[in-house]
């Protein structure tokens, strides 16, 4: 029996017991069948999939470490690759029954039909994005990281106030832009770039003093991409920055993927995956 089925059955039994107690207290109340229906809908054979019998998962192109190693999501190596296969297993799929496609970041949560069953691509759960897509419960909550060139005048920054005069660059459509504007509130208008490669190039070429990305990406850029760079520190995004699996709006699969993520969290497996692939820490930048 797939693990997701066992987890949902536990919920069903608990709900049934609650309904039974209520029914004993008032004969006029009627038990709702929705919980059992949800359980049956999450059976592998009953899942509404883009391609029957195959779980189609999307990521970006290119996909960077620590989320995907060597731009190969099929390897199971990297945080989001590993999480995807763990969700698949919860839903009853083997690794051979998972197929990957590439979808640009902004297209994942845009309104309209999806070519994937779910997408894992560091997509923050935001109200405006939920208008065009569904999200699972969060599989990761990330702070933002600040990266500067090693010889930058801002390399010694210890507070957010120290970054007020910096020219900061971010990728368009990301939570980092909101985080910089709302939390750092720099004196210079933030420079926005089309993709992560352009953001990195701008730092290397001295077009910006600092770049802000989610912390795991910042760590990777420091260690493997921007030679001699310095991770100044981290800060929390406004309201937190929760990442969720993205699904088509009103997808029948959404509660099942959410149940899978919740099961992984409750069992401790999600924490183990996170520790394996995103275990580094960075100093917290004080507000002032």
LINZIMO-V693974 format. One record per pair of residues at least 12 apart in sequence whose ideal C-beta (glycine too) atoms are under 10 Angstrom apart, sorted by the first residue. I is the first residue (numbers start at 1). J is the second residue. Records with the same first field share a line. If there is no record, write none. Layout:
I->J + J
This chain:
1->92
2->42 + 43 + 44 + 88 + 89 + 90 + 91 + 92 + 93 + 260
3->86 + 89 + 90 + 91 + 92 + 260 + 263 + 264 + 267 + 269
4->39 + 42 + 43 + 44 + 87 + 88 + 89 + 90 + 91 + 92 + 93 + 256 + 257 + 259 + 260 + 261 + 262 + 263 + 264
5->39 + 40 + 42 + 43 + 44 + 90 + 91 + 92 + 259
6->90 + 263
7->39 + 42 + 90 + 259 + 260 + 262 + 263 + 264 + 266 + 267
8->35 + 36 + 38 + 39 + 40 + 41 + 42 + 43 + 90 + 255 + 256 + 259 + 260 + 262 + 263
9->36 + 39 + 42
10->39 + 263 + 266
11->35 + 38 + 39 + 259 + 262 + 263
12->35 + 36 + 37 + 38 + 39 + 40
13->35 + 39
14->35
15->31 + 32 + 34 + 35 + 36 + 38 + 39
16->31 + 35 + 36
18->31 + 35
19->31 + 32 + 33 + 35
38->255 + 256 + 259
39->256 + 259
41->252 + 253 + 255 + 256
42->90 + 91 + 92 + 252 + 253 + 255 + 256 + 257 + 259 + 260
43->91 + 92 + 256
44->91 + 92 + 93 + 97 + 256
45->92
46->252 + 256
47->91 + 92 + 93 + 117 + 252 + 253 + 256 + 257
48->117 + 248 + 251 + 252 + 253 + 256
49->91 + 93 + 116 + 117 + 252 + 253
50->99 + 101 + 113 + 114 + 115 + 116 + 117 + 118 + 248 + 253
51->99 + 115 + 116 + 117
53->93 + 97
54->93 + 96 + 97 + 98 + 99 + 117
55->84 + 85 + 87 + 88 + 91 + 92 + 93 + 94 + 95 + 97 + 98 + 99 + 100 + 116 + 117 + 118 + 253 + 257
56->98 + 99 + 100 + 101 + 114 + 115 + 116 + 117 + 118 + 119
57->73 + 74 + 80 + 81 + 83 + 84 + 85 + 87 + 88 + 93 + 98 + 99 + 100 + 101 + 116 + 117 + 118 + 119 + 120 + 121 + 245
58->73 + 84 + 99 + 100 + 101 + 102 + 103 + 104 + 107 + 108 + 114 + 115 + 116 + 117 + 118 + 119 + 120 + 121 + 245 + 246
59->71 + 73 + 78 + 80 + 81 + 84 + 100 + 101 + 102 + 103 + 105 + 108 + 116 + 119 + 120 + 121 + 122
60->73 + 80 + 102 + 103 + 104 + 105 + 106 + 107 + 108 + 119 + 120 + 121 + 122 + 123 + 195 + 196
61->73 + 101 + 102 + 103 + 104 + 105 + 121
62->102 + 195 + 196 + 197
63->78 + 80 + 81 + 100 + 102 + 120 + 121 + 122
64->78 + 122 + 196 + 197 + 200 + 213 + 216 + 217 + 220 + 221 + 224 + 225
65->77 + 78 + 79 + 216 + 217 + 219 + 220 + 221 + 223 + 224 + 225 + 277
66->78 + 79 + 80 + 81 + 82 + 216 + 217 + 219 + 220 + 223 + 224 + 276 + 277 + 278 + 279 + 280
67->79 + 80 + 81 + 82 + 83 + 120 + 121 + 122 + 140 + 214 + 216 + 217 + 220 + 277 + 278
68->80 + 81 + 82 + 84 + 100 + 120 + 121 + 277
69->81 + 82 + 277
71->102
72->100
73->85 + 98 + 100 + 101 + 102 + 120
74->95 + 98 + 99 + 100
75->95
76->95 + 98
77->276 + 277
78->273 + 276 + 277 + 278
79->120 + 122 + 139 + 140 + 216 + 273 + 274 + 276 + 277 + 278
80->119 + 120 + 121 + 122 + 139 + 140 + 216 + 243 + 245 + 273 + 277
81->98 + 100 + 120 + 273 + 277
82->120 + 269 + 270 + 272 + 273 + 274 + 276 + 277
83->120 + 139 + 140 + 243 + 245 + 260 + 261 + 264 + 269 + 270 + 273 + 274 + 277
84->98 + 100 + 118 + 119 + 120 + 139 + 245
85->98 + 273
86->139 + 260 + 261 + 263 + 264 + 267 + 269 + 270 + 272 + 273
87->117 + 118 + 120 + 136 + 139 + 245 + 256 + 257 + 259 + 260 + 261 + 263 + 264 + 270
88->117 + 118 + 257 + 260
89->260 + 264 + 269
90->256 + 257 + 259 + 260 + 261 + 262 + 263 + 264 + 267 + 269
91->117 + 118 + 253 + 256 + 257 + 259 + 260
92->260
93->117
98->117
99->116 + 117
100->116 + 120
101->114 + 115 + 116 + 119
102->116 + 121
103->115 + 116 + 119 + 121 + 246
104->121 + 173 + 195
105->119 + 121 + 122 + 123 + 171 + 172 + 173 + 174 + 195 + 196
106->123 + 129 + 172 + 173 + 174 + 194
107->119 + 121 + 246
108->120 + 121 + 123 + 129 + 132 + 133 + 245 + 246 + 247
109->121 + 123 + 124 + 125 + 126 + 128 + 129 + 130 + 131 + 132 + 133 + 134 + 135 + 173 + 244 + 246 + 247 + 249
110->129 + 132 + 133
111->131 + 132 + 133 + 248 + 249
112->132 + 133 + 248 + 249
113->248 + 249
114->133 + 134 + 246 + 247 + 248 + 249 + 251
115->248
116->245 + 246 + 247 + 248
117->245 + 247 + 248 + 251 + 253 + 256 + 257
118->134 + 135 + 136 + 244 + 245 + 246 + 247 + 248 + 251 + 253 + 254 + 256 + 257 + 260 + 261
119->133 + 244 + 245 + 246 + 247 + 248
120->136 + 139 + 140 + 243 + 244 + 245 + 246
121->243 + 245 + 246
122->140 + 142 + 174 + 175 + 213 + 214 + 216 + 217 + 241 + 243
123->135 + 173 + 174 + 175 + 242 + 243 + 244 + 245 + 246
124->138 + 141 + 142 + 174 + 175 + 176 + 178 + 179 + 214 + 237 + 239 + 240 + 241 + 242 + 243 + 244
125->137 + 138 + 141 + 175 + 240 + 241 + 242 + 243 + 244 + 245 + 246
126->175 + 178 + 239 + 241 + 242 + 244
129->173 + 244 + 246
130->244 + 246 + 249
131->249
132->246 + 248 + 249
133->244 + 246 + 247 + 248 + 249 + 250 + 251 + 254
134->244 + 245 + 246 + 247 + 248 + 249 + 250 + 251 + 252 + 253 + 254 + 255 + 257 + 258
135->242 + 243 + 244 + 245 + 246 + 247 + 254 + 257 + 258
136->243 + 244 + 245 + 246 + 247 + 253 + 254 + 255 + 256 + 257 + 258 + 259 + 260 + 261 + 262
137->242 + 244 + 245 + 254 + 255 + 257 + 258 + 259 + 260 + 261 + 262 + 265
138->240 + 241 + 242 + 243 + 244 + 245 + 258 + 261 + 262 + 265 + 270
139->242 + 243 + 244 + 245 + 257 + 258 + 260 + 261 + 262 + 264 + 265 + 270 + 273 + 274
140->214 + 216 + 241 + 242 + 243 + 244 + 261 + 270 + 273 + 274 + 278
141->236 + 237 + 240 + 241 + 242 + 243 + 274
142->175 + 213 + 214 + 215 + 216 + 217 + 218 + 234 + 236 + 237 + 240 + 241 + 242 + 243 + 278
143->179 + 214 + 215 + 216 + 218 + 233 + 234 + 235 + 236 + 237 + 240 + 241 + 282 + 284 + 285
144->170 + 174 + 175 + 176 + 178 + 179 + 180 + 183 + 184 + 212 + 213 + 214 + 215 + 217 + 218 + 233 + 234 + 235 + 236 + 237 + 241 + 285
145->176 + 211 + 212 + 213 + 214 + 215 + 216 + 217 + 218 + 219 + 220 + 221 + 222 + 231 + 232 + 233 + 234 + 235 + 280 + 282 + 285
146->160 + 162 + 163 + 166 + 168 + 176 + 180 + 184 + 209 + 210 + 211 + 212 + 213 + 215 + 218 + 230 + 231 + 232 + 233 + 234 + 235 + 282 + 285
147->169 + 199 + 200 + 203 + 210 + 211 + 212 + 213 + 217 + 218 + 219 + 221 + 222 + 225 + 226 + 229 + 230 + 231 + 232 + 233 + 282
148->163 + 166 + 168 + 203 + 208 + 209 + 210 + 211 + 222 + 226 + 229 + 230 + 231 + 232
149->203 + 204 + 206 + 208 + 209 + 210 + 211 + 226 + 227 + 228 + 229 + 230
150->222 + 226 + 227 + 228 + 229 + 230
151->228 + 229 + 230
152->166 + 203 + 206 + 208 + 209 + 210 + 229 + 230 + 232
153->165 + 166 + 209
154->166 + 167 + 168 + 209 + 210 + 230 + 232
155->209 + 210 + 229 + 230 + 231 + 232
156->230 + 232
157->210 + 230 + 232 + 233 + 285
158->232 + 233 + 283 + 284 + 285 + 286
159->233 + 235 + 285 + 286 + 287 + 288
160->180 + 183 + 184 + 185 + 186 + 232 + 233 + 235 + 285 + 286 + 287 + 288
161->184 + 185 + 285 + 286 + 287 + 288
162->184 + 232 + 233 + 285 + 286 + 288
163->180 + 183 + 184 + 185 + 186 + 187 + 209 + 210 + 212 + 232 + 233 + 235 + 285
164->184 + 185 + 186 + 187 + 188
165->186 + 187 + 188 + 209
166->180 + 184 + 186 + 187 + 188 + 190 + 208 + 209 + 210 + 211 + 212 + 232
167->186 + 187 + 188 + 189 + 190 + 191 + 202 + 206 + 207 + 208 + 209 + 210
168->180 + 181 + 184 + 186 + 188 + 189 + 190 + 191 + 192 + 203 + 208 + 209 + 210 + 211 + 212
169->190 + 191 + 192 + 193 + 198 + 199 + 200 + 201 + 202 + 203 + 207 + 208 + 209 + 210 + 211 + 212 + 213
170->190 + 191 + 192 + 193 + 196 + 199 + 202 + 208 + 210 + 211 + 212 + 213
171->192 + 193 + 194 + 195 + 196 + 197 + 198 + 199 + 200 + 211 + 212 + 213 + 217
172->192 + 193 + 194 + 195 + 198 + 199
173->192 + 194 + 195
174->192 + 196 + 199 + 212 + 213 + 214 + 217 + 241
175->212 + 213 + 214 + 237 + 238 + 239 + 240 + 241 + 242 + 243
176->190 + 192 + 199 + 211 + 212 + 213 + 214 + 217 + 218 + 237 + 241
177->190 + 192 + 212
178->237 + 238 + 239 + 241
179->212 + 213 + 214 + 235 + 236 + 237 + 238 + 239 + 241
180->192 + 210 + 211 + 212 + 235 + 237
181->238
182->237 + 238 + 239
183->212 + 235 + 236 + 237 + 238 + 285 + 287
184->210 + 212 + 235 + 285 + 287
186->209 + 210
188->208 + 209
190->208 + 212
191->207 + 208 + 209 + 211
193->207 + 208 + 211
196->211 + 213 + 217 + 221 + 225
197->225
199->211 + 212 + 213 + 217 + 221
200->213 + 217 + 221 + 225 + 226 + 229
201->226
203->221 + 225 + 226 + 229
204->225 + 226 + 227 + 229
210->229 + 230 + 232
211->226 + 229
212->232 + 234 + 235 + 237
214->234 + 237 + 241 + 243 + 278
215->231 + 233 + 234 + 235 + 241 + 278 + 280 + 281 + 282
216->274 + 277 + 278 + 279 + 280
218->231 + 232 + 233 + 234 + 280 + 282
219->231 + 234 + 278 + 279 + 280 + 281 + 282
220->278 + 280
222->280 + 282
223->280
231->280 + 281 + 282 + 283
232->282 + 283 + 285
233->282 + 283 + 284 + 285 + 286
234->281 + 282 + 283 + 284 + 285
235->282 + 284 + 285 + 286 + 287
236->284 + 285
244->257 + 258 + 261
245->257 + 258 + 260 + 261
